[in-house]
Amino acid sequence: MALLVEVAKLMEHFQWLTEEQSHQPEAAGASLEALKEEVMDVLIYFVQLSKKLNIDLEELGR
């Protein structure tokens, strides 16, 4: 559930942007630092979930 919350927080930055604006969200007023923080939060939860499920992310990437 925490992962879903973090993804939603990331999506909020793009919610009212056009597709074109979403390619440069900082030009549309989104803070690049805020986006980085949300992406990192999502990544951390994905890694934690993968560990709990014994999913080897490095193996999947090969």
Predicted model as a PDB file, atoms N, CA, C, CB and O in Angstrom, pLDDT in the B-factor column:
MODEL        1                                                                  
ATOM      1  N   MET A   1       0.824  -1.192   0.000  1.00 89.00           N  
ATOM      2  CA  MET A   1       0.000   0.000   0.000  1.00 89.00           C  
ATOM      3  C   MET A   1       0.869   1.256   0.000  1.00 89.00           C  
ATOM      4  CB  MET A   1      -0.938  -0.002   1.206  1.00 89.00           C  
ATOM      5  O   MET A   1       0.522   2.261  -0.622  1.00 89.00           O  
ATOM      6  N   ALA A   2       1.998   1.191   0.702  1.00 91.00           N  
ATOM      7  CA  ALA A   2       2.878   2.353   0.731  1.00 91.00           C  
ATOM      8  C   ALA A   2       3.422   2.655  -0.665  1.00 91.00           C  
ATOM      9  CB  ALA A   2       4.035   2.123   1.716  1.00 91.00           C  
ATOM     10  O   ALA A   2       3.605   3.817  -1.028  1.00 91.00           O  
ATOM     11  N   LEU A   3       3.678   1.608  -1.441  1.00 93.00           N  
ATOM     12  CA  LEU A   3       4.155   1.797  -2.811  1.00 93.00           C  
ATOM     13  C   LEU A   3       3.116   2.559  -3.631  1.00 93.00           C  
ATOM     14  CB  LEU A   3       4.470   0.435  -3.471  1.00 93.00           C  
ATOM     15  O   LEU A   3       3.455   3.478  -4.376  1.00 93.00           O  
ATOM     16  N   LEU A   4       1.869   2.176  -3.489  1.00 94.00           N  
ATOM     17  CA  LEU A   4       0.789   2.855  -4.209  1.00 94.00           C  
ATOM     18  C   LEU A   4       0.718   4.339  -3.833  1.00 94.00           C  
ATOM     19  CB  LEU A   4      -0.557   2.173  -3.916  1.00 94.00           C  
ATOM     20  O   LEU A   4       0.518   5.194  -4.696  1.00 94.00           O  
ATOM     21  N   VAL A   5       0.881   4.632  -2.564  1.00 95.00           N  
ATOM     22  CA  VAL A   5       0.863   6.024  -2.109  1.00 95.00           C  
ATOM     23  C   VAL A   5       2.001   6.805  -2.748  1.00 95.00           C  
ATOM     24  CB  VAL A   5       0.964   6.097  -0.573  1.00 95.00           C  
ATOM     25  O   VAL A   5       1.806   7.932  -3.204  1.00 95.00           O  
ATOM     26  N   GLU A   6       3.187   6.212  -2.783  1.00 95.00           N  
ATOM     27  CA  GLU A   6       4.342   6.911  -3.362  1.00 95.00           C  
ATOM     28  C   GLU A   6       4.179   7.114  -4.864  1.00 95.00           C  
ATOM     29  CB  GLU A   6       5.628   6.133  -3.082  1.00 95.00           C  
ATOM     30  O   GLU A   6       4.558   8.162  -5.386  1.00 95.00           O  
ATOM     31  N   VAL A   7       3.626   6.133  -5.563  1.00 96.00           N  
ATOM     32  CA  VAL A   7       3.380   6.287  -7.000  1.00 96.00           C  
ATOM     33  C   VAL A   7       2.357   7.398  -7.231  1.00 96.00           C  
ATOM     34  CB  VAL A   7       2.885   4.950  -7.626  1.00 96.00           C  
ATOM     35  O   VAL A   7       2.499   8.197  -8.157  1.00 96.00           O  
ATOM     36  N   ALA A   8       1.334   7.443  -6.393  1.00 96.00           N  
ATOM     37  CA  ALA A   8       0.320   8.498  -6.522  1.00 96.00           C  
ATOM     38  C   ALA A   8       0.937   9.876  -6.301  1.00 96.00           C  
ATOM     39  CB  ALA A   8      -0.828   8.267  -5.520  1.00 96.00           C  
ATOM     40  O   ALA A   8       0.591  10.830  -6.999  1.00 96.00           O  
ATOM     41  N   LYS A   9       1.842   9.984  -5.340  1.00 94.00           N  
ATOM     42  CA  LYS A   9       2.503  11.270  -5.088  1.00 94.00           C  
ATOM     43  C   LYS A   9       3.350  11.690  -6.292  1.00 94.00           C  
ATOM     44  CB  LYS A   9       3.385  11.184  -3.820  1.00 94.00           C  
ATOM     45  O   LYS A   9       3.432  12.876  -6.615  1.00 94.00           O  
ATOM     46  N   LEU A  10       3.969  10.729  -6.943  1.00 93.00           N  
ATOM     47  CA  LEU A  10       4.740  11.023  -8.148  1.00 93.00           C  
ATOM     48  C   LEU A  10       3.802  11.458  -9.280  1.00 93.00           C  
ATOM     49  CB  LEU A  10       5.573   9.787  -8.576  1.00 93.00           C  
ATOM     50  O   LEU A  10       4.088  12.418  -9.995  1.00 93.00           O  
ATOM     51  N   MET A  11       2.701  10.755  -9.433  1.00 93.00           N  
ATOM     52  CA  MET A  11       1.748  11.074 -10.498  1.00 93.00           C  
ATOM     53  C   MET A  11       1.137  12.458 -10.341  1.00 93.00           C  
ATOM     54  CB  MET A  11       0.648  10.041 -10.533  1.00 93.00           C  
ATOM     55  O   MET A  11       0.796  13.099 -11.336  1.00 93.00           O  
ATOM     56  N   GLU A  12       0.994  12.924  -9.113  1.00 91.00           N  
ATOM     57  CA  GLU A  12       0.414  14.253  -8.878  1.00 91.00           C  
ATOM     58  C   GLU A  12       1.166  15.346  -9.621  1.00 91.00           C  
ATOM     59  CB  GLU A  12       0.403  14.565  -7.389  1.00 91.00           C  
ATOM     60  O   GLU A  12       0.572  16.338 -10.043  1.00 91.00           O  
ATOM     61  N   HIS A  13       2.465  15.167  -9.780  1.00 89.00           N  
ATOM     62  CA  HIS A  13       3.285  16.173 -10.461  1.00 89.00           C  
ATOM     63  C   HIS A  13       2.940  16.266 -11.955  1.00 89.00           C  
ATOM     64  CB  HIS A  13       4.775  15.844 -10.288  1.00 89.00           C  
ATOM     65  O   HIS A  13       3.205  17.283 -12.597  1.00 89.00           O  
ATOM     66  N   PHE A  14       2.348  15.198 -12.499  1.00 88.00           N  
ATOM     67  CA  PHE A  14       2.044  15.135 -13.929  1.00 88.00           C  
ATOM     68  C   PHE A  14       0.551  15.245 -14.230  1.00 88.00           C  
ATOM     69  CB  PHE A  14       2.576  13.847 -14.504  1.00 88.00           C  
ATOM     70  O   PHE A  14       0.152  15.313 -15.393  1.00 88.00           O  
ATOM     71  N   GLN A  15      -0.255  15.264 -13.203  1.00 88.00           N  
ATOM     72  CA  GLN A  15      -1.707  15.140 -13.343  1.00 88.00           C  
ATOM     73  C   GLN A  15      -2.326  16.106 -14.342  1.00 88.00           C  
ATOM     74  CB  GLN A  15      -2.348  15.343 -12.021  1.00 88.00           C  
ATOM     75  O   GLN A  15      -3.157  15.695 -15.153  1.00 88.00           O  
ATOM     76  N   TRP A  16      -1.955  17.346 -14.306  1.00 88.00           N  
ATOM     77  CA  TRP A  16      -2.604  18.349 -15.162  1.00 88.00           C  
ATOM     78  C   TRP A  16      -1.732  18.790 -16.323  1.00 88.00           C  
ATOM     79  CB  TRP A  16      -2.985  19.556 -14.342  1.00 88.00           C  
ATOM     80  O   TRP A  16      -2.025  19.795 -16.972  1.00 88.00           O  
ATOM     81  N   LEU A  17      -0.662  18.049 -16.595  1.00 87.00           N  
ATOM     82  CA  LEU A  17       0.214  18.391 -17.709  1.00 87.00           C  
ATOM     83  C   LEU A  17      -0.257  17.710 -18.990  1.00 87.00           C  
ATOM     84  CB  LEU A  17       1.664  17.995 -17.396  1.00 87.00           C  
ATOM     85  O   LEU A  17      -0.836  16.625 -18.957  1.00 87.00           O  
ATOM     86  N   THR A  18       0.000  18.359 -20.102  1.00 89.00           N  
ATOM     87  CA  THR A  18      -0.246  17.712 -21.389  1.00 89.00           C  
ATOM     88  C   THR A  18       0.865  16.691 -21.606  1.00 89.00           C  
ATOM     89  CB  THR A  18      -0.302  18.762 -22.568  1.00 89.00           C  
ATOM     90  O   THR A  18       1.854  16.674 -20.872  1.00 89.00           O  
ATOM     91  N   GLU A  19       0.699  15.848 -22.608  1.00 89.00           N  
ATOM     92  CA  GLU A  19       1.748  14.864 -22.898  1.00 89.00           C  
ATOM     93  C   GLU A  19       3.068  15.567 -23.212  1.00 89.00           C  
ATOM     94  CB  GLU A  19       1.331  13.956 -24.080  1.00 89.00           C  
ATOM     95  O   GLU A  19       4.135  15.136 -22.773  1.00 89.00           O  
ATOM     96  N   GLU A  20       2.980  16.646 -23.971  1.00 88.00           N  
ATOM     97  CA  GLU A  20       4.190  17.406 -24.320  1.00 88.00           C  
ATOM     98  C   GLU A  20       4.854  17.984 -23.067  1.00 88.00           C  
ATOM     99  CB  GLU A  20       3.847  18.543 -25.310  1.00 88.00           C  
ATOM    100  O   GLU A  20       6.072  17.898 -22.909  1.00 88.00           O  
ATOM    101  N   GLN A  21       4.057  18.566 -22.188  1.00 87.00           N  
ATOM    102  CA  GLN A  21       4.593  19.141 -20.951  1.00 87.00           C  
ATOM    103  C   GLN A  21       5.202  18.072 -20.054  1.00 87.00           C  
ATOM    104  CB  GLN A  21       3.496  19.886 -20.194  1.00 87.00           C  
ATOM    105  O   GLN A  21       6.162  18.340 -19.331  1.00 87.00           O  
ATOM    106  N   SER A  22       4.653  16.865 -20.099  1.00 86.00           N  
ATOM    107  CA  SER A  22       5.153  15.807 -19.225  1.00 86.00           C  
ATOM    108  C   SER A  22       6.577  15.381 -19.584  1.00 86.00           C  
ATOM    109  CB  SER A  22       4.228  14.607 -19.289  1.00 86.00           C  
ATOM    110  O   SER A  22       7.260  14.746 -18.780  1.00 86.00           O  
ATOM    111  N   HIS A  23       7.020  15.730 -20.785  1.00 87.00           N  
ATOM    112  CA  HIS A  23       8.397  15.424 -21.181  1.00 87.00           C  
ATOM    113  C   HIS A  23       9.394  16.410 -20.570  1.00 87.00           C  
ATOM    114  CB  HIS A  23       8.523  15.437 -22.707  1.00 87.00           C  
ATOM    115  O   HIS A  23      10.588  16.121 -20.492  1.00 87.00           O  
ATOM    116  N   GLN A  24       8.906  17.567 -20.140  1.00 85.00           N  
ATOM    117  CA  GLN A  24       9.733  18.571 -19.475  1.00 85.00           C  
ATOM    118  C   GLN A  24       8.925  19.157 -18.315  1.00 85.00           C  
ATOM    119  CB  GLN A  24      10.188  19.697 -20.480  1.00 85.00           C  
ATOM    120  O   GLN A  24       8.536  20.325 -18.352  1.00 85.00           O  
ATOM    121  N   PRO A  25       8.675  18.344 -17.291  1.00 80.00           N  
ATOM    122  CA  PRO A  25       7.791  18.795 -16.209  1.00 80.00           C  
ATOM    123  C   PRO A  25       8.305  20.014 -15.457  1.00 80.00           C  
ATOM    124  CB  PRO A  25       7.582  17.679 -15.238  1.00 80.00           C  
ATOM    125  O   PRO A  25       7.514  20.800 -14.935  1.00 80.00           O  
ATOM    126  N   GLU A  26       9.625  20.176 -15.396  1.00 80.00           N  
ATOM    127  CA  GLU A  26      10.153  21.344 -14.688  1.00 80.00           C  
ATOM    128  C   GLU A  26       9.787  22.640 -15.410  1.00 80.00           C  
ATOM    129  CB  GLU A  26      11.677  21.236 -14.542  1.00 80.00           C  
ATOM    130  O   GLU A  26       9.640  23.683 -14.773  1.00 80.00           O  
ATOM    131  N   ALA A  27       9.640  22.582 -16.733  1.00 75.00           N  
ATOM    132  CA  ALA A  27       9.231  23.758 -17.501  1.00 75.00           C  
ATOM    133  C   ALA A  27       7.766  24.111 -17.224  1.00 75.00           C  
ATOM    134  CB  ALA A  27       9.442  23.513 -19.006  1.00 75.00           C  
ATOM    135  O   ALA A  27       7.342  25.248 -17.427  1.00 75.00           O  
ATOM    136  N   ALA A  28       6.996  23.110 -16.753  1.00 73.00           N  
ATOM    137  CA  ALA A  28       5.584  23.338 -16.441  1.00 73.00           C  
ATOM    138  C   ALA A  28       5.374  23.630 -14.961  1.00 73.00           C  
ATOM    139  CB  ALA A  28       4.752  22.131 -16.851  1.00 73.00           C  
ATOM    140  O   ALA A  28       4.239  23.665 -14.485  1.00 73.00           O  
ATOM    141  N   GLY A  29       6.464  23.839 -14.239  1.00 78.00           N  
ATOM    142  CA  GLY A  29       6.347  24.233 -12.838  1.00 78.00           C  
ATOM    143  C   GLY A  29       6.618  23.137 -11.825  1.00 78.00           C  
ATOM    144  O   GLY A  29       6.591  23.403 -10.624  1.00 78.00           O  
ATOM    145  N   ALA A  30       6.879  21.910 -12.266  1.00 76.00           N  
ATOM    146  CA  ALA A  30       7.193  20.832 -11.335  1.00 76.00           C  
ATOM    147  C   ALA A  30       8.643  20.962 -10.886  1.00 76.00           C  
ATOM    148  CB  ALA A  30       6.939  19.444 -11.985  1.00 76.00           C  
ATOM    149  O   ALA A  30       9.529  21.233 -11.696  1.00 76.00           O  
ATOM    150  N   SER A  31       8.875  20.773  -9.628  1.00 86.00           N  
ATOM    151  CA  SER A  31      10.228  20.851  -9.083  1.00 86.00           C  
ATOM    152  C   SER A  31      10.983  19.568  -9.407  1.00 86.00           C  
ATOM    153  CB  SER A  31      10.196  21.093  -7.551  1.00 86.00           C  
ATOM    154  O   SER A  31      10.537  18.474  -9.062  1.00 86.00           O  
ATOM    155  N   LEU A  32      12.120  19.705 -10.067  1.00 87.00           N  
ATOM    156  CA  LEU A  32      12.933  18.544 -10.401  1.00 87.00           C  
ATOM    157  C   LEU A  32      13.382  17.817  -9.131  1.00 87.00           C  
ATOM    158  CB  LEU A  32      14.151  18.966 -11.237  1.00 87.00           C  
ATOM    159  O   LEU A  32      13.444  16.588  -9.106  1.00 87.00           O  
ATOM    160  N   GLU A  33      13.690  18.561  -8.099  1.00 89.00           N  
ATOM    161  CA  GLU A  33      14.103  17.942  -6.836  1.00 89.00           C  
ATOM    162  C   GLU A  33      12.958  17.130  -6.224  1.00 89.00           C  
ATOM    163  CB  GLU A  33      14.580  19.020  -5.841  1.00 89.00           C  
ATOM    164  O   GLU A  33      13.180  16.037  -5.703  1.00 89.00           O  
ATOM    165  N   ALA A  34      11.752  17.656  -6.285  1.00 90.00           N  
ATOM    166  CA  ALA A  34      10.592  16.929  -5.758  1.00 90.00           C  
ATOM    167  C   ALA A  34      10.358  15.656  -6.568  1.00 90.00           C  
ATOM    168  CB  ALA A  34       9.325  17.823  -5.781  1.00 90.00           C  
ATOM    169  O   ALA A  34      10.039  14.610  -6.001  1.00 90.00           O  
ATOM    170  N   LEU A  35      10.512  15.737  -7.877  1.00 91.00           N  
ATOM    171  CA  LEU A  35      10.352  14.553  -8.722  1.00 91.00           C  
ATOM    172  C   LEU A  35      11.404  13.502  -8.383  1.00 91.00           C  
ATOM    173  CB  LEU A  35      10.442  14.935 -10.209  1.00 91.00           C  
ATOM    174  O   LEU A  35      11.095  12.313  -8.298  1.00 91.00           O  
ATOM    175  N   LYS A  36      12.632  13.935  -8.193  1.00 92.00           N  
ATOM    176  CA  LYS A  36      13.705  12.999  -7.832  1.00 92.00           C  
ATOM    177  C   LYS A  36      13.382  12.282  -6.530  1.00 92.00           C  
ATOM    178  CB  LYS A  36      15.048  13.737  -7.707  1.00 92.00           C  
ATOM    179  O   LYS A  36      13.579  11.072  -6.423  1.00 92.00           O  
ATOM    180  N   GLU A  37      12.891  13.014  -5.547  1.00 94.00           N  
ATOM    181  CA  GLU A  37      12.556  12.417  -4.255  1.00 94.00           C  
ATOM    182  C   GLU A  37      11.449  11.383  -4.395  1.00 94.00           C  
ATOM    183  CB  GLU A  37      12.138  13.498  -3.262  1.00 94.00           C  
ATOM    184  O   GLU A  37      11.524  10.310  -3.795  1.00 94.00           O  
ATOM    185  N   GLU A  38      10.431  11.689  -5.171  1.00 94.00           N  
ATOM    186  CA  GLU A  38       9.324  10.749  -5.344  1.00 94.00           C  
ATOM    187  C   GLU A  38       9.768   9.509  -6.108  1.00 94.00           C  
ATOM    188  CB  GLU A  38       8.160  11.423  -6.073  1.00 94.00           C  
ATOM    189  O   GLU A  38       9.376   8.395  -5.760  1.00 94.00           O  
ATOM    190  N   VAL A  39      10.578   9.688  -7.143  1.00 95.00           N  
ATOM    191  CA  VAL A  39      11.094   8.540  -7.896  1.00 95.00           C  
ATOM    192  C   VAL A  39      11.931   7.656  -6.973  1.00 95.00           C  
ATOM    193  CB  VAL A  39      11.940   9.011  -9.116  1.00 95.00           C  
ATOM    194  O   VAL A  39      11.834   6.430  -7.034  1.00 95.00           O  
ATOM    195  N   MET A  40      12.737   8.260  -6.134  1.00 97.00           N  
ATOM    196  CA  MET A  40      13.563   7.485  -5.203  1.00 97.00           C  
ATOM    197  C   MET A  40      12.694   6.728  -4.211  1.00 97.00           C  
ATOM    198  CB  MET A  40      14.539   8.403  -4.453  1.00 97.00           C  
ATOM    199  O   MET A  40      12.976   5.572  -3.896  1.00 97.00           O  
ATOM    200  N   ASP A  41      11.641   7.366  -3.717  1.00 97.00           N  
ATOM    201  CA  ASP A  41      10.730   6.675  -2.790  1.00 97.00           C  
ATOM    202  C   ASP A  41      10.099   5.455  -3.454  1.00 97.00           C  
ATOM    203  CB  ASP A  41       9.626   7.636  -2.298  1.00 97.00           C  
ATOM    204  O   ASP A  41      10.016   4.386  -2.849  1.00 97.00           O  
ATOM    205  N   VAL A  42       9.655   5.618  -4.703  1.00 97.00           N  
ATOM    206  CA  VAL A  42       9.052   4.502  -5.438  1.00 97.00           C  
ATOM    207  C   VAL A  42      10.085   3.387  -5.625  1.00 97.00           C  
ATOM    208  CB  VAL A  42       8.507   4.978  -6.816  1.00 97.00           C  
ATOM    209  O   VAL A  42       9.778   2.211  -5.430  1.00 97.00           O  
ATOM    210  N   LEU A  43      11.289   3.759  -5.999  1.00 96.00           N  
ATOM    211  CA  LEU A  43      12.350   2.773  -6.213  1.00 96.00           C  
ATOM    212  C   LEU A  43      12.647   1.992  -4.940  1.00 96.00           C  
ATOM    213  CB  LEU A  43      13.621   3.459  -6.711  1.00 96.00           C  
ATOM    214  O   LEU A  43      12.786   0.769  -4.976  1.00 96.00           O  
ATOM    215  N   ILE A  44      12.743   2.690  -3.823  1.00 96.00           N  
ATOM    216  CA  ILE A  44      13.033   2.031  -2.550  1.00 96.00           C  
ATOM    217  C   ILE A  44      11.950   0.998  -2.225  1.00 96.00           C  
ATOM    218  CB  ILE A  44      13.141   3.073  -1.412  1.00 96.00           C  
ATOM    219  O   ILE A  44      12.262  -0.121  -1.818  1.00 96.00           O  
ATOM    220  N   TYR A  45      10.687   1.370  -2.404  1.00 96.00           N  
ATOM    221  CA  TYR A  45       9.604   0.426  -2.113  1.00 96.00           C  
ATOM    222  C   TYR A  45       9.621  -0.763  -3.069  1.00 96.00           C  
ATOM    223  CB  TYR A  45       8.252   1.133  -2.191  1.00 96.00           C  
ATOM    224  O   TYR A  45       9.337  -1.886  -2.652  1.00 96.00           O  
ATOM    225  N   PHE A  46       9.944  -0.544  -4.331  1.00 93.00           N  
ATOM    226  CA  PHE A  46      10.053  -1.658  -5.269  1.00 93.00           C  
ATOM    227  C   PHE A  46      11.174  -2.614  -4.862  1.00 93.00           C  
ATOM    228  CB  PHE A  46      10.295  -1.134  -6.689  1.00 93.00           C  
ATOM    229  O   PHE A  46      11.005  -3.832  -4.905  1.00 93.00           O  
ATOM    230  N   VAL A  47      12.297  -2.063  -4.473  1.00 94.00           N  
ATOM    231  CA  VAL A  47      13.420  -2.908  -4.045  1.00 94.00           C  
ATOM    232  C   VAL A  47      13.039  -3.696  -2.796  1.00 94.00           C  
ATOM    233  CB  VAL A  47      14.682  -2.048  -3.775  1.00 94.00           C  
ATOM    234  O   VAL A  47      13.325  -4.890  -2.707  1.00 94.00           O  
ATOM    235  N   GLN A  48      12.404  -3.045  -1.839  1.00 95.00           N  
ATOM    236  CA  GLN A  48      11.981  -3.736  -0.622  1.00 95.00           C  
ATOM    237  C   GLN A  48      10.981  -4.847  -0.943  1.00 95.00           C  
ATOM    238  CB  GLN A  48      11.364  -2.740   0.373  1.00 95.00           C  
ATOM    239  O   GLN A  48      11.083  -5.948  -0.402  1.00 95.00           O  
ATOM    240  N   LEU A  49      10.024  -4.567  -1.814  1.00 94.00           N  
ATOM    241  CA  LEU A  49       9.047  -5.571  -2.196  1.00 94.00           C  
ATOM    242  C   LEU A  49       9.727  -6.752  -2.885  1.00 94.00           C  
ATOM    243  CB  LEU A  49       7.985  -4.960  -3.111  1.00 94.00           C  
ATOM    244  O   LEU A  49       9.392  -7.906  -2.619  1.00 94.00           O  
ATOM    245  N   SER A  50      10.667  -6.467  -3.757  1.00 95.00           N  
ATOM    246  CA  SER A  50      11.400  -7.520  -4.456  1.00 95.00           C  
ATOM    247  C   SER A  50      12.146  -8.416  -3.478  1.00 95.00           C  
ATOM    248  CB  SER A  50      12.377  -6.912  -5.457  1.00 95.00           C  
ATOM    249  O   SER A  50      12.158  -9.637  -3.634  1.00 95.00           O  
ATOM    250  N   LYS A  51      12.764  -7.816  -2.480  1.00 95.00           N  
ATOM    251  CA  LYS A  51      13.478  -8.601  -1.470  1.00 95.00           C  
ATOM    252  C   LYS A  51      12.519  -9.502  -0.699  1.00 95.00           C  
ATOM    253  CB  LYS A  51      14.224  -7.674  -0.500  1.00 95.00           C  
ATOM    254  O   LYS A  51      12.819 -10.672  -0.459  1.00 95.00           O  
ATOM    255  N   LYS A  52      11.367  -8.960  -0.310  1.00 95.00           N  
ATOM    256  CA  LYS A  52      10.368  -9.746   0.435  1.00 95.00           C  
ATOM    257  C   LYS A  52       9.871 -10.939  -0.384  1.00 95.00           C  
ATOM    258  CB  LYS A  52       9.177  -8.855   0.835  1.00 95.00           C  
ATOM    259  O   LYS A  52       9.584 -12.003   0.165  1.00 95.00           O  
ATOM    260  N   LEU A  53       9.774 -10.752  -1.695  1.00 95.00           N  
ATOM    261  CA  LEU A  53       9.270 -11.801  -2.582  1.00 95.00           C  
ATOM    262  C   LEU A  53      10.387 -12.667  -3.164  1.00 95.00           C  
ATOM    263  CB  LEU A  53       8.472 -11.179  -3.710  1.00 95.00           C  
ATOM    264  O   LEU A  53      10.140 -13.535  -4.001  1.00 95.00           O  
ATOM    265  N   ASN A  54      11.619 -12.424  -2.710  1.00 96.00           N  
ATOM    266  CA  ASN A  54      12.792 -13.170  -3.203  1.00 96.00           C  
ATOM    267  C   ASN A  54      12.934 -13.073  -4.718  1.00 96.00           C  
ATOM    268  CB  ASN A  54      12.696 -14.642  -2.793  1.00 96.00           C  
ATOM    269  O   ASN A  54      13.217 -14.060  -5.397  1.00 96.00           O  
ATOM    270  N   ILE A  55      12.732 -11.872  -5.228  1.00 95.00           N  
ATOM    271  CA  ILE A  55      12.914 -11.607  -6.657  1.00 95.00           C  
ATOM    272  C   ILE A  55      14.272 -10.955  -6.844  1.00 95.00           C  
ATOM    273  CB  ILE A  55      11.770 -10.700  -7.227  1.00 95.00           C  
ATOM    274  O   ILE A  55      14.556  -9.909  -6.259  1.00 95.00           O  
ATOM    275  N   ASP A  56      15.106 -11.577  -7.659  1.00 94.00           N  
ATOM    276  CA  ASP A  56      16.448 -11.063  -7.931  1.00 94.00           C  
ATOM    277  C   ASP A  56      16.358 -10.053  -9.082  1.00 94.00           C  
ATOM    278  CB  ASP A  56      17.443 -12.231  -8.281  1.00 94.00           C  
ATOM    279  O   ASP A  56      16.259 -10.436 -10.247  1.00 94.00           O  
ATOM    280  N   LEU A  57      16.394  -8.786  -8.748  1.00 91.00           N  
ATOM    281  CA  LEU A  57      16.255  -7.743  -9.768  1.00 91.00           C  
ATOM    282  C   LEU A  57      17.413  -7.743 -10.759  1.00 91.00           C  
ATOM    283  CB  LEU A  57      16.152  -6.382  -9.107  1.00 91.00           C  
ATOM    284  O   LEU A  57      17.228  -7.449 -11.940  1.00 91.00           O  
ATOM    285  N   GLU A  58      18.606  -8.073 -10.272  1.00 90.00           N  
ATOM    286  CA  GLU A  58      19.754  -8.126 -11.183  1.00 90.00           C  
ATOM    287  C   GLU A  58      19.568  -9.228 -12.224  1.00 90.00           C  
ATOM    288  CB  GLU A  58      21.058  -8.356 -10.394  1.00 90.00           C  
ATOM    289  O   GLU A  58      19.899  -9.045 -13.395  1.00 90.00           O  
ATOM    290  N   GLU A  59      19.045 -10.359 -11.795  1.00 90.00           N  
ATOM    291  CA  GLU A  59      18.797 -11.462 -12.726  1.00 90.00           C  
ATOM    292  C   GLU A  59      17.733 -11.074 -13.749  1.00 90.00           C  
ATOM    293  CB  GLU A  59      18.363 -12.730 -11.963  1.00 90.00           C  
ATOM    294  O   GLU A  59      17.853 -11.419 -14.924  1.00 90.00           O  
ATOM    295  N   LEU A  60      16.711 -10.372 -13.321  1.00 86.00           N  
ATOM    296  CA  LEU A  60      15.655  -9.958 -14.237  1.00 86.00           C  
ATOM    297  C   LEU A  60      16.179  -8.985 -15.294  1.00 86.00           C  
ATOM    298  CB  LEU A  60      14.507  -9.320 -13.460  1.00 86.00           C  
ATOM    299  O   LEU A  60      15.682  -8.959 -16.420  1.00 86.00           O  
ATOM    300  N   GLY A  61      17.174  -8.192 -14.931  1.00 81.00           N  
ATOM    301  CA  GLY A  61      17.723  -7.195 -15.845  1.00 81.00           C  
ATOM    302  C   GLY A  61      18.659  -7.757 -16.900  1.00 81.00           C  
ATOM    303  O   GLY A  61      19.087  -7.029 -17.796  1.00 81.00           O  
ATOM    304  N   ARG A  62      18.975  -9.009 -16.811  1.00 84.00           N  
ATOM    305  CA  ARG A  62      19.911  -9.612 -17.790  1.00 84.00           C  
ATOM    306  C   ARG A  62      19.203 -10.113 -19.001  1.00 84.00           C  
ATOM    307  CB  ARG A  62      20.688 -10.748 -17.168  1.00 84.00           C  
ATOM    308  O   ARG A  62      19.838 -10.644 -19.913  1.00 84.00           O  
TER     309      ARG A  62                                                      
ENDMDL                                                                          
END                                                                             
